[in-house]
Amino acid sequence: MNWPRAVLFLDIALVPLIVFWAIGYEQYLLSSLFGLLFAWLADPGGGFGHRASHVAGFALIGAGLTALGFGIGGEAWGWLVLVAFAVTLVAGLAVAFGVRRFVTALLLNVWFILALSLAFSLHQHSRVTNYTWAQVVAWAGGSALWIVVAFLVWLILGRGDQPQPIAELPGDTSPRKLTRPVVMFAVIRALAIAGTIALAFGLNLSHGLWLPIATMIALRPSLEQSTLFAVQRLSGALIGAVAAGLLLLIPTSEHGLRLFAVDRGLEVVALVLFMHGVGIRFLNYALYCAAIAAGALVLIDLTQPSDYSAEGYRILWTFCGVGIGVLVMLLAGLLGKRTARTH
């Protein structure tokens, strides 16, 4: 448990929260928070120039994916399926460039699915303005905020090389061979994400965006991940969805100024959930997944009307998404056994 790290994230994340409250555009908060969080996770450590260039490159790719996700969010569902499949497949095959790059590619993959879901959700509400360029600026601003913080820390600590901020993440950049089982698993994983997006957006399911998000959270990121971590991801997705659903029931009967106040309060709760996720990331993986999932789902679905029927749909699609994750886990187990026999 790393509470200093969690409090540091909360201190920094308060900056975009206050900024978007002040200008009245809270719909861009999620992009900024994930830009900040993922830039922090992608920071490789070392000299400041090395760190800044790597984080800036990561932020640039993320900005492109942000533009793509929000740009096609209101298009025909077929385009969403095709692009989600391509992005997820490329992220899965990024292991060829080393475990470190694979992890950063998965971060971008997660953000793209969240951006696509948020764009689709905002597109359903004409009263909420949403500009693709503003979402891109919010993501880039969150990433830039981490670079500024890293620069200040570098100055305070004497301008020497700094360790990787999240030391527990892998730093190995040695190339890996793309074996047939690994490629097959990447394809299966991409098909699972694309399939859930086709179901959610193609059938226009009520609160269907919870389906691909739950699937993304529950899926094993790689063939080599242990069964224990995979089960923790599944349980974390369920816990996070239930917690988010209960929180979204709070503004059910509120209107006017009280609804505005409750919505701002839920944004603070989401920020605190992210803080706890940062603090317990390497203590309990299930609770980490639950905290990040709950915070993201609250911010994505805050504009959607909440009632008991909506709650039922949200939980139903979450269970369906987790079920798809279980099926992929079974396929991964078969591929893993096949790989073991091959070697």
C-alpha positions as CSV (number, residue, x, y, z in Angstrom):
1,M,0.0,0.0,0.0
2,N,1.5,3.3,-1.1
3,W,-0.5,6.2,0.4
4,P,2.1,8.9,-0.4
5,R,1.8,8.0,-4.1
6,A,-2.0,8.1,-3.8
7,V,-2.0,11.5,-2.1
8,L,0.4,12.9,-4.7
9,F,-2.0,11.8,-7.4
10,L,-4.9,13.4,-5.6
11,D,-3.0,16.7,-5.2
12,I,-2.2,16.9,-8.9
13,A,-5.6,15.7,-10.1
14,L,-7.3,18.5,-8.1
15,V,-5.8,20.9,-10.7
16,P,-7.9,19.7,-13.7
17,L,-10.9,19.2,-11.4
18,I,-10.9,22.8,-10.2
19,V,-10.1,24.1,-13.7
20,F,-13.1,22.3,-15.4
21,W,-15.4,23.3,-12.5
22,A,-14.3,26.9,-13.0
23,I,-15.0,27.0,-16.7
24,G,-18.1,24.8,-16.5
25,Y,-17.0,22.0,-18.9
26,E,-16.9,18.9,-16.6
27,Q,-17.4,16.6,-19.6
28,Y,-13.7,17.0,-20.4
29,L,-12.5,15.9,-16.9
30,L,-12.2,12.2,-17.7
31,S,-9.8,12.8,-20.6
32,S,-7.6,15.0,-18.4
33,L,-7.5,12.6,-15.5
34,F,-6.6,9.6,-17.6
35,G,-4.0,11.7,-19.5
36,L,-2.4,12.5,-16.2
37,L,-2.7,9.0,-14.7
38,F,-1.4,7.1,-17.8
39,A,1.4,9.6,-18.4
40,W,2.6,8.9,-14.9
41,L,2.4,5.2,-15.5
42,A,4.3,5.5,-18.8
43,D,7.1,7.6,-17.3
44,P,10.3,5.5,-17.7
45,G,12.5,7.4,-15.2
46,G,16.1,8.5,-15.8
47,G,17.2,11.9,-16.9
48,F,14.5,14.6,-17.3
49,G,15.1,14.9,-21.1
50,H,14.7,11.2,-21.6
51,R,11.6,11.1,-19.4
52,A,10.0,14.2,-21.0
53,S,10.6,12.9,-24.6
54,H,9.1,9.5,-23.8
55,V,6.1,10.9,-22.0
56,A,5.5,13.4,-24.7
57,G,5.6,10.7,-27.4
58,F,3.1,8.6,-25.3
59,A,0.9,11.7,-24.9
60,L,1.1,12.4,-28.7
61,I,-0.1,8.9,-29.5
62,G,-2.8,9.1,-26.9
63,A,-3.9,12.4,-28.3
64,G,-4.3,10.8,-31.7
65,L,-6.3,8.0,-30.2
66,T,-8.4,10.5,-28.3
67,A,-9.1,12.4,-31.6
68,L,-10.0,9.1,-33.3
69,G,-12.3,7.9,-30.5
70,F,-14.2,11.1,-30.1
71,G,-14.2,11.8,-33.8
72,I,-16.0,8.5,-34.7
73,G,-18.1,8.3,-31.5
74,G,-21.2,9.5,-33.4
75,E,-20.6,7.6,-36.6
76,A,-22.2,4.3,-37.7
77,W,-21.5,1.4,-35.3
78,G,-19.6,-0.5,-38.0
79,W,-16.8,2.0,-37.9
80,L,-16.5,1.8,-34.2
81,V,-16.2,-2.0,-34.3
82,L,-13.6,-1.9,-37.1
83,V,-11.4,0.7,-35.4
84,A,-11.7,-0.9,-31.9
85,F,-10.6,-4.3,-33.4
86,A,-7.6,-2.7,-35.1
87,V,-6.5,-0.7,-32.0
88,T,-6.9,-3.7,-29.6
89,L,-5.0,-6.0,-32.0
90,V,-2.1,-3.6,-32.4
91,A,-1.9,-3.2,-28.6
92,G,-1.9,-7.0,-28.2
93,L,0.9,-7.4,-30.7
94,A,3.1,-4.6,-29.1
95,V,4.7,-7.3,-26.9
96,A,7.1,-7.8,-29.8
97,F,8.8,-4.5,-28.8
98,G,9.3,-5.5,-25.2
99,V,7.1,-5.8,-22.1
100,R,7.5,-2.1,-21.2
101,R,6.1,-1.0,-24.6
102,F,3.4,-3.7,-24.3
103,V,2.2,-2.2,-21.0
104,T,2.1,1.3,-22.4
105,A,0.2,0.1,-25.5
106,L,-2.4,-1.6,-23.2
107,L,-2.8,1.7,-21.3
108,L,-3.5,3.4,-24.6
109,N,-5.9,0.6,-25.6
110,V,-7.9,1.0,-22.3
111,W,-8.1,4.7,-22.9
112,F,-9.3,4.4,-26.4
113,I,-12.2,2.1,-25.4
114,L,-13.1,4.5,-22.6
115,A,-12.9,7.5,-25.0
116,L,-15.1,5.7,-27.5
117,S,-17.7,4.9,-24.9
118,L,-17.7,8.4,-23.5
119,A,-18.0,9.9,-27.0
120,F,-21.0,7.6,-27.7
121,S,-22.6,8.5,-24.4
122,L,-22.2,12.3,-24.9
123,H,-23.4,12.0,-28.5
124,Q,-26.8,10.8,-27.1
125,H,-27.3,14.0,-25.2
126,S,-27.7,17.1,-27.4
127,R,-27.8,19.4,-24.3
128,V,-24.1,18.5,-23.5
129,T,-21.6,20.1,-25.8
130,N,-18.7,17.9,-26.8
131,Y,-15.9,19.0,-29.1
132,T,-13.2,16.5,-30.3
133,W,-10.5,19.1,-30.2
134,A,-11.3,20.0,-26.6
135,Q,-11.1,16.3,-25.5
136,V,-7.7,16.1,-27.2
137,V,-6.5,19.3,-25.4
138,A,-7.8,17.9,-22.1
139,W,-5.9,14.6,-22.6
140,A,-2.7,16.5,-23.7
141,G,-3.1,18.9,-20.8
142,G,-3.3,16.1,-18.3
143,S,-0.2,14.5,-19.8
144,A,1.6,17.8,-19.8
145,L,0.7,18.4,-16.2
146,W,2.7,15.3,-15.2
147,I,5.7,16.5,-17.2
148,V,5.5,19.8,-15.3
149,V,5.3,17.9,-12.0
150,A,8.3,15.7,-13.0
151,F,10.3,18.8,-13.9
152,L,9.6,20.4,-10.5
153,V,10.5,17.3,-8.7
154,W,13.7,17.0,-10.8
155,L,14.7,20.5,-9.8
156,I,13.9,20.0,-6.1
157,L,15.9,16.8,-6.0
158,G,19.0,18.2,-7.6
159,R,18.5,17.6,-11.3
160,G,19.8,14.0,-11.2
161,D,18.5,10.9,-12.7
162,Q,15.2,9.8,-11.2
163,P,14.0,6.2,-10.7
164,Q,10.9,5.0,-12.6
165,P,8.0,6.6,-10.7
166,I,6.0,3.4,-10.6
167,A,8.9,1.0,-10.0
168,E,6.7,-2.1,-9.9
169,L,5.8,-1.8,-13.6
170,P,8.2,-3.8,-15.9
171,G,10.9,-1.9,-17.6
172,D,12.2,-4.5,-20.0
173,T,12.3,-3.3,-23.6
174,S,14.0,-6.3,-25.1
175,P,12.1,-7.6,-28.2
176,R,10.0,-10.7,-27.9
177,K,9.1,-13.3,-30.5
178,L,5.5,-13.3,-31.7
179,T,4.6,-16.9,-31.4
180,R,1.5,-18.3,-33.0
181,P,-0.4,-18.7,-29.7
182,V,0.4,-15.1,-28.7
183,V,-0.9,-13.8,-32.1
184,M,-4.0,-16.0,-31.8
185,F,-4.7,-14.7,-28.3
186,A,-4.3,-11.1,-29.5
187,V,-6.8,-11.7,-32.3
188,I,-9.3,-13.4,-29.9
189,R,-9.0,-10.5,-27.5
190,A,-9.5,-8.0,-30.3
191,L,-12.5,-9.9,-31.6
192,A,-14.0,-10.0,-28.0
193,I,-13.7,-6.2,-27.7
194,A,-15.1,-5.6,-31.2
195,G,-17.9,-8.0,-30.6
196,T,-19.1,-6.3,-27.4
197,I,-18.9,-2.9,-29.2
198,A,-21.0,-4.3,-32.0
199,L,-23.6,-5.6,-29.5
200,A,-23.7,-2.4,-27.4
201,F,-23.7,0.2,-30.1
202,G,-25.1,-1.8,-33.1
203,L,-28.2,-2.9,-31.1
204,N,-28.3,0.5,-29.3
205,L,-28.6,-1.3,-25.9
206,S,-29.7,0.9,-23.0
207,H,-26.6,1.7,-21.1
208,G,-24.8,-0.8,-23.4
209,L,-21.5,1.1,-23.1
210,W,-20.9,-0.8,-19.8
211,L,-20.6,-4.0,-21.9
212,P,-17.3,-3.2,-23.7
213,I,-15.9,-1.5,-20.7
214,A,-16.5,-4.5,-18.4
215,T,-15.1,-6.8,-21.0
216,M,-11.9,-4.6,-21.4
217,I,-11.4,-4.6,-17.6
218,A,-12.1,-8.3,-17.2
219,L,-10.0,-9.6,-20.1
220,R,-6.5,-10.9,-19.6
221,P,-4.1,-8.5,-21.3
222,S,-1.7,-11.2,-22.3
223,L,-1.5,-15.0,-22.8
224,E,1.2,-15.2,-20.1
225,Q,-0.8,-13.5,-17.3
226,S,-1.5,-15.8,-14.4
227,T,-4.9,-17.2,-13.7
228,L,-4.9,-15.6,-10.3
229,F,-4.5,-12.1,-11.8
230,A,-7.2,-12.9,-14.4
231,V,-9.7,-13.9,-11.7
232,Q,-8.9,-10.7,-9.8
233,R,-9.6,-8.7,-12.9
234,L,-13.0,-10.4,-13.2
235,S,-13.9,-9.9,-9.6
236,G,-12.7,-6.3,-9.7
237,A,-14.8,-5.5,-12.8
238,L,-17.9,-6.8,-10.9
239,I,-17.2,-5.0,-7.7
240,G,-16.4,-1.7,-9.5
241,A,-19.6,-1.9,-11.6
242,V,-21.8,-2.6,-8.6
243,A,-20.2,0.3,-6.7
244,A,-20.6,2.7,-9.6
245,G,-24.2,1.6,-10.1
246,L,-25.1,2.3,-6.5
247,L,-23.4,5.7,-6.7
248,L,-25.3,6.6,-9.8
249,L,-28.6,5.9,-8.0
250,I,-27.9,8.9,-5.7
251,P,-29.1,11.6,-8.2
252,T,-32.1,9.6,-9.3
253,S,-34.7,11.9,-7.7
254,E,-32.7,15.1,-7.7
255,H,-33.3,18.1,-9.9
256,G,-32.0,21.6,-10.5
257,L,-29.4,23.0,-8.1
258,R,-29.4,19.8,-6.0
259,L,-28.7,17.6,-9.0
260,F,-25.8,19.9,-10.0
261,A,-24.4,19.7,-6.5
262,V,-24.7,15.9,-6.4
263,D,-23.1,15.5,-9.8
264,R,-20.1,17.6,-8.6
265,G,-19.9,15.5,-5.5
266,L,-19.8,12.3,-7.5
267,E,-16.9,13.7,-9.6
268,V,-15.0,14.2,-6.3
269,V,-15.9,10.6,-5.3
270,A,-14.6,9.4,-8.7
271,L,-11.4,11.3,-8.1
272,V,-11.0,9.7,-4.6
273,L,-11.6,6.2,-6.2
274,F,-8.8,6.9,-8.6
275,M,-6.6,7.9,-5.7
276,H,-7.3,4.7,-3.9
277,G,-6.6,2.7,-7.1
278,V,-3.2,4.4,-7.3
279,G,-2.5,3.6,-3.6
280,I,-3.5,-0.1,-3.7
281,R,-2.3,-1.0,-7.2
282,F,0.3,-3.5,-6.0
283,L,-1.5,-4.4,-2.7
284,N,-4.7,-6.0,-4.1
285,Y,-5.2,-6.2,-7.9
286,A,-8.9,-6.9,-7.6
287,L,-9.6,-3.8,-5.5
288,Y,-7.4,-1.8,-7.8
289,C,-9.5,-2.8,-10.8
290,A,-12.7,-2.2,-8.8
291,A,-11.6,1.4,-7.9
292,I,-10.5,2.4,-11.4
293,A,-13.6,0.8,-13.0
294,A,-16.0,2.5,-10.5
295,G,-14.4,5.9,-11.0
296,A,-14.4,5.6,-14.8
297,L,-18.0,4.3,-15.0
298,V,-19.3,7.1,-12.7
299,L,-17.7,9.8,-14.9
300,I,-18.7,8.3,-18.2
301,D,-22.4,7.7,-17.2
302,L,-22.9,10.8,-15.0
303,T,-24.9,12.4,-17.9
304,Q,-27.2,9.3,-18.3
305,P,-30.5,9.2,-16.4
306,S,-30.5,6.9,-13.4
307,D,-33.3,4.8,-12.1
308,Y,-33.8,1.2,-11.0
309,S,-34.3,-0.1,-14.5
310,A,-31.2,1.7,-15.7
311,E,-29.4,0.1,-12.8
312,G,-30.6,-3.3,-13.9
313,Y,-29.3,-2.8,-17.4
314,R,-25.9,-1.6,-16.2
315,I,-25.4,-4.6,-14.0
316,L,-26.7,-7.0,-16.7
317,W,-24.2,-5.7,-19.3
318,T,-21.4,-5.8,-16.7
319,F,-22.1,-9.5,-16.0
320,C,-22.3,-10.2,-19.8
321,G,-18.9,-8.4,-20.3
322,V,-17.4,-10.4,-17.5
323,G,-18.8,-13.6,-19.0
324,I,-17.1,-12.8,-22.3
325,G,-13.9,-12.3,-20.2
326,V,-14.3,-15.8,-18.7
327,L,-14.7,-17.3,-22.2
328,V,-11.5,-15.6,-23.3
329,M,-9.8,-16.9,-20.2
330,L,-10.8,-20.4,-21.1
331,L,-9.4,-20.0,-24.6
332,A,-6.2,-18.5,-23.1
333,G,-5.9,-21.5,-20.9
334,L,-6.1,-23.8,-23.9
335,L,-3.6,-21.7,-25.8
336,G,-1.3,-21.8,-22.8
337,K,-1.4,-25.6,-22.5
338,R,-0.7,-25.8,-26.3
339,T,2.3,-23.5,-25.9
340,A,3.6,-25.6,-22.9
341,R,3.3,-28.8,-25.0
342,T,5.1,-27.1,-27.9
343,H,8.1,-26.2,-25.7
